[in-house]
Amino acid sequence: MKEFSIQNIILEDGFALSLVGLSIVFTSLITISFFIYLLPKILNVLDPILPKATHLHHQTSTPKPKRDDSQTIAAIAYAIHQNHKENN
């Protein structure tokens, strides 16, 4: 195994290899950002062509009957009042 030194990088074309790697990564990032930029425009063009999304599960909500809890609340309030009355 060779010892690490700048001379080995220069002799083995390390700079050229790193420049090729940097250009590949830079080109890939530019391509991805360009695709992200164009995606809303592509979807607007495809919107009339693509079928509309349908929900497979229809949720039917049954309205809960309203309960008149006023008598229950009155009974609880009376019990609390009686409890405070006995403790004082």
Summary of the structure (lengths in Angstrom):
residues: 88
radius of gyration: 36.9
end to end distance: 91.8
largest distance: 98.3
contacts: 116
relative contact order: 0.04
helix: 65%
strand: 0%
